[in-house]
Amino acid sequence: MNAVILNQPDDRQEGNAIAAYDVAAKAVACFEKVIELNVQTVKTSLFEQQALVDAALSSASLDQVIDLQLQQVPAAIKKTCAYWGHVEDIAVDLHNELASVVQDSMQSYLSTLFSLLGGAAPFALASAGRTNVTSPLAIEEPPVTQKEPVAILDSSGNVVSSGGQTNLH
């Protein structure tokens, strides 16, 4: 019987909770940035619309109103591109923050795994004949099997082939 018993540290659950909190905190911070950007965009848009209405009401002719509206198209395109550029920056920041949290978690898991595997090295020494070695891993050796070739039998019990010779071409 093969048995492997790993003594895992108790701080694993705590580490998961801390990593989850870090992910949530960083996500909320990025959502706050998006909300602040949207609030600023709405404020700016309201002030610009008020200025456009004032300019349209003070214009002398319909041609001036149409020219005023046509002048706003390139500015609106630039503002839209700038807005989405800011959203992209926030998304990249969130991605980088989440990647660092995942990297830290993986590094913690790997260091725990390597410490457990490092504890298996003394067991290898003990199985090589050295005694008085302790390990967090308890491993039982598999039972010794026979060294004879294995024969393959058909459904009636006749030998089809043996493990030693094959005639496959």
N, C-alpha and C positions, 0 to 999 in steps of 0.2 A: 504494500500500500504506500502510495506517495502522499505525503502530507507536508504542506507548507503553511506555517503559521507566521504571520507578520505582525509584529507589535507596532502598531501605528501610533504616532503621537496624538495626544488628546487635543492639541491646538488646531487641528484641521478644521473642525466645525467653526471655531472662532475665526480662523483665517478666511473661510468662505463668507461669513457674515461681514467681515471687514471689507472684503473685495466687493461684495454686493452693495454695501453702503457707498464705497468709493464710486462705483459705476453709477449708482442713482444720484449721488451728489454732483458728479460731473455732468450727467445728462440734464439735471435740473438747472445747473448753472448755464449751460448752453441754451436751454429753452428760455431762460430769463434774458439772455442776450438777444434772442430772436424777438421776444416780446418788446424789449426796449427799442430795437430797431423798428418794429412796426409802429410803436407809439410815436417815435420821432418822425417816421414817414407820414403818418396821418397828420401830425401837427404841421409839418412843412407843407403838405398838400393843401391843408385848409388855409394857411397864410397865402400860398400862391394863388389859390382860387379866389380869395378875397381881393388880391391885387389885380387879377385878371378881370374880375367883375367891375372893379373901380375904373380900370382902364377902358373897358368896353362901354361903360356908362358915360365916360367923359369924352369918348370919341365923337368926331363930328360927322362921320359918314359910315355907311355899311362896309365900304371897302377897307377902312381902318380896322373894323372889328374882324373881318375875314383875314386880313394880314396878321393881326394879333394871334388869331387861332393857328394859322399856318406856321408862325414862328415858334409855337409851342411844341410842334411835332418832334423836331430834332432834340429839344430839351427833354421831352418825355422819354424818348428812346434812351438818351444818356442816363437819365434818372433810373429807368428800369434796369439797365445793365449794371449800374452802380449798386442798386438794391440787391440784385441777385449775386453780385460779386461779394457783398457783405454776407449774404446767407451762405454762400459757398465757403467763405473764410471761417464762419462759425461751425459749419459742418466738418471742415477739415480739422479744426481744433478739437471738436468732439471725437472725431475718429482717432486722432493722435492720443488724446487722453484715455480713451477706452483701450487702445492698443497698449498703452503703458501699463494700465491696470491688469490686462490679460497677461502681458509679459511678466509682470511681477508675480502674479499668481502661478504661472507656469514655472517660473524660476523657483518659487517656494516649493511647489510639488516635486520638481526635479531634485532639489536639494534634499528633500525628505526621502525620495526614492533612492538617491545615491547614498544617503546615510544608512538606509536599510541594507542596500547592497554592499556597502562598505562593511556592515556588520556580518555579511555572509562570508567575507574573506577569511576570518578566523575559523569558520566552520570548515572551509576547504582545507585549512591546515590540520584541523582535528581529524578529518576523514583521511588525510594522508598519513596518519599515524601519530601525530602529535596530540597529546592529551591536555586536559585542564584548560580548554578553550571554550568560552561561552559565546553565544550568538543570539541575536533576537530572532533568528530563523531556526525553526526546528524542521529538519528534513530527514525523512526516512529513506534509506536506500531501496531501490526497487528489487524485487526478488530476482535471484539469479535464474536465467532461463537456460534451456538446453542449447548446446552449440551445434546440434545436428541440423542438416538441411530440412526444410519444410516441404512436404509433398502436397500437391494439389489433387484432390479426389473429385470424381464426378458424382452424380446422384446415386449411382449403384455401388459406390465404394471402391471403384477401380482407380489406380494411380494414373493421373493424366500427365503430370510432370513433377519433377523434384526441383528444389531450389538450387541445386548445384549445376545443372546443365540446362541450357536453353538452345533451341534450334530456330530461333526467329531470324528471318532474313527479309 
